[in-house]
């Protein structure tokens, strides 16, 4: 039974979130500060729902400290609608975000989608090799020139989606559907952020994620891009 750590300083948000998650069979633990959240990581939760605005340290810093130690999936909550907050959250290592006020059913759907990708994103025995890139989907391991590359859950799922169909062009909307698993309400910049991260981490692999202006992305062997 997946264990969810919910971090928010608003008691009614904690109770509402707990109610809906427990109805779906999740084990839920709630805390109200960033320091409490970091202390609870020792319990190895399966996912963290993290509010951006906390009374001690903000969600960005909590996210940064979590990512320094763990790849636990993070769903960030923010009451601010500016795109920059969402993009910064993704760049800091969050897997997804939900804007307050939110529909509790949508929050549960996002949690399920993240866990589904995290737990079943691989096909047993499936290994992809392109250039100096090797993806072992069974072990959730990626190497470039035999050196391990650390990827977040969504980065691995996005990379696998592109690598399993080299040369095929995927629109941003299609990648959102395949990787995130639900309607992302047009937030296609999320794909761009993750692609940029992958490009940095795949440097020297001999593989490229090519941009087709106004269309989307495709995976190619670097030499073929020239």
C-alpha positions in Angstrom: 0.0 0.0 0.0 1.7 3.3 -1.1 2.6 5.7 1.6 2.1 9.4 0.9 3.7 12.2 2.9 1.6 15.5 2.7 3.3 18.7 3.6 1.1 21.8 4.1 0.6 24.4 6.8 -3.2 24.6 6.2 -5.0 22.1 8.4 -8.1 22.0 6.1 -5.9 21.1 3.1 -4.2 18.4 5.1 -7.5 16.9 6.2 -9.1 17.1 2.8 -6.1 15.5 1.1 -5.9 12.8 3.7 -9.6 12.0 3.3 -9.5 11.6 -0.4 -6.2 9.7 -0.5 -7.2 7.3 2.3 -10.5 6.6 0.4 -8.3 5.3 -2.4 -6.4 3.0 -0.1 -3.2 5.1 0.4 -1.4 5.4 3.8 -1.2 9.1 4.5 1.0 11.0 6.9 0.6 14.8 7.3 3.1 17.5 8.5 2.9 21.2 8.6 6.5 22.4 8.1 9.5 21.8 5.9 11.7 20.6 8.7 9.1 18.0 9.7 8.9 16.9 6.1 12.7 16.4 5.9 12.7 14.4 9.1 10.0 12.1 7.8 12.0 11.1 4.8 13.7 8.4 7.0 10.4 6.6 6.7 10.8 6.3 2.9 7.4 7.5 1.7 6.5 6.5 -1.8 5.5 10.0 -2.8 5.6 13.5 -1.3 2.9 16.1 -1.8 4.7 19.4 -1.0 3.3 22.9 -0.6 5.4 25.7 -2.0 4.6 28.1 0.9 5.6 26.8 4.3 6.2 28.7 7.6 9.8 27.8 8.0 11.6 26.8 4.8 9.9 27.1 1.4 8.9 24.1 -0.7 11.7 24.9 -3.3 14.3 24.3 -0.6 12.6 21.2 0.8 12.5 19.9 -2.8 16.1 20.7 -3.3 17.1 18.8 -0.1 15.0 15.8 -1.0 16.5 15.6 -4.5 20.0 15.8 -3.0 19.3 12.5 -1.3 16.4 10.7 -3.0 14.4 10.2 -6.2 11.1 10.0 -4.3 8.4 11.4 -6.6 7.3 14.9 -5.6 4.0 16.6 -6.4 4.2 20.3 -5.6 1.3 22.4 -4.5 1.3 26.2 -5.2 -1.2 28.9 -4.7 0.6 31.1 -7.2 -0.3 30.8 -10.8 2.8 32.3 -12.4 4.4 30.0 -14.8 7.9 30.8 -13.4 7.0 29.1 -10.1 5.9 26.0 -11.9 8.9 25.9 -14.1 11.3 26.5 -11.1 9.6 23.7 -9.2 10.1 21.3 -12.1 13.7 22.4 -12.5 14.3 21.9 -8.8 13.2 18.3 -9.2 9.4 18.2 -8.7 7.7 15.6 -10.9 4.4 17.4 -11.1 2.5 20.3 -9.6 -1.1 21.2 -8.7 -2.4 24.8 -8.4 -4.5 25.8 -5.4 -7.4 25.7 -5.1 -7.5 22.2 -6.5 -10.1 19.5 -7.1 -9.2 16.7 -4.7 -10.2 14.1 -7.3 -7.7 15.7 -9.7 -5.0 15.6 -7.0 -5.6 11.9 -6.5 -5.5 11.3 -10.2 -2.2 13.0 -10.4 -0.8 11.0 -7.5 -1.9 7.7 -9.2 -0.4 8.8 -12.5 3.0 9.6 -10.9 3.1 6.3 -9.0 2.0 4.4 -12.1 4.8 5.8 -14.1 7.2 5.3 -11.2 6.2 1.7 -10.6 5.4 0.4 -14.1 7.3 2.6 -16.4 9.5 -0.2 -17.5 8.8 -3.3 -19.6 10.6 -6.4 -18.2 13.7 -7.3 -20.0 13.5 -4.2 -22.2 16.9 -2.7 -23.0 17.4 0.1 -25.5 20.8 0.9 -26.9 21.5 3.9 -29.2 25.0 5.3 -29.8 26.7 5.3 -26.3 23.3 5.4 -24.6 21.9 2.3 -22.8 18.5 2.3 -21.1 17.6 -0.7 -18.9 13.9 -0.2 -18.3 13.7 -3.2 -16.0 16.3 -1.8 -13.6 15.4 1.8 -14.3 19.1 2.4 -15.1 20.6 4.7 -17.8 24.2 4.8 -18.8 26.2 7.0 -21.2 29.5 5.6 -22.3 29.1 3.0 -19.5 28.8 5.7 -16.9 25.6 5.9 -14.8 23.2 8.8 -15.4 20.8 9.8 -12.7 17.3 10.6 -14.1 14.1 11.5 -12.3 11.0 9.4 -12.9 9.5 11.6 -15.6 12.8 12.1 -17.3 13.3 8.4 -17.6 9.7 7.9 -18.9 10.1 10.7 -21.4 13.5 9.3 -22.6 12.1 5.8 -22.9 9.1 7.1 -24.9 11.3 8.9 -27.4 14.0 6.1 -27.6 11.5 3.3 -28.2 10.4 5.0 -31.4 13.5 6.6 -32.8 12.8 9.0 -35.7 9.2 9.3 -34.8 8.0 12.9 -34.2 5.9 13.3 -31.0 4.0 16.5 -30.4 4.3 18.1 -26.9 0.6 17.3 -26.3 1.2 13.6 -27.2 4.2 13.4 -24.9 2.2 14.9 -22.1 -0.5 12.2 -22.6 2.0 9.3 -22.8 4.4 10.4 -20.1 2.2 12.3 -17.6 -0.8 10.1 -18.2 -3.6 12.7 -18.2 -4.7 16.0 -19.7 -2.1 18.6 -18.6 -4.3 21.6 -19.7 -1.9 22.8 -22.3 1.1 23.2 -20.1 3.4 22.1 -22.8 6.4 24.0 -21.4 6.7 21.1 -18.9 7.9 18.9 -21.8 10.4 21.6 -22.9 11.9 21.7 -19.4 12.3 18.0 -19.2 13.8 17.8 -22.7 16.4 20.4 -21.7 17.3 18.4 -18.7 17.7 15.2 -20.7 19.9 17.0 -23.3 22.3 18.1 -20.6 22.4 14.6 -19.0 22.8 12.8 -22.4 25.8 14.9 -23.5 28.4 12.7 -25.2 25.9 9.9 -25.8 25.9 10.2 -29.6 22.1 10.6 -29.3 20.1 13.8 -29.8 16.6 14.9 -29.0 15.8 17.0 -32.1 13.3 19.9 -32.0 10.9 20.3 -34.9 9.7 23.9 -34.7 6.0 24.1 -34.2 5.7 20.3 -34.2 7.5 18.5 -31.4 10.5 16.3 -30.7 12.1 13.2 -32.0 15.0 11.0 -31.0 17.9 10.6 -33.4 21.5 9.3 -33.5 23.5 12.5 -33.4 25.3 11.9 -36.7 21.9 11.7 -38.5 21.0 15.2 -37.3 23.9 16.8 -39.3 
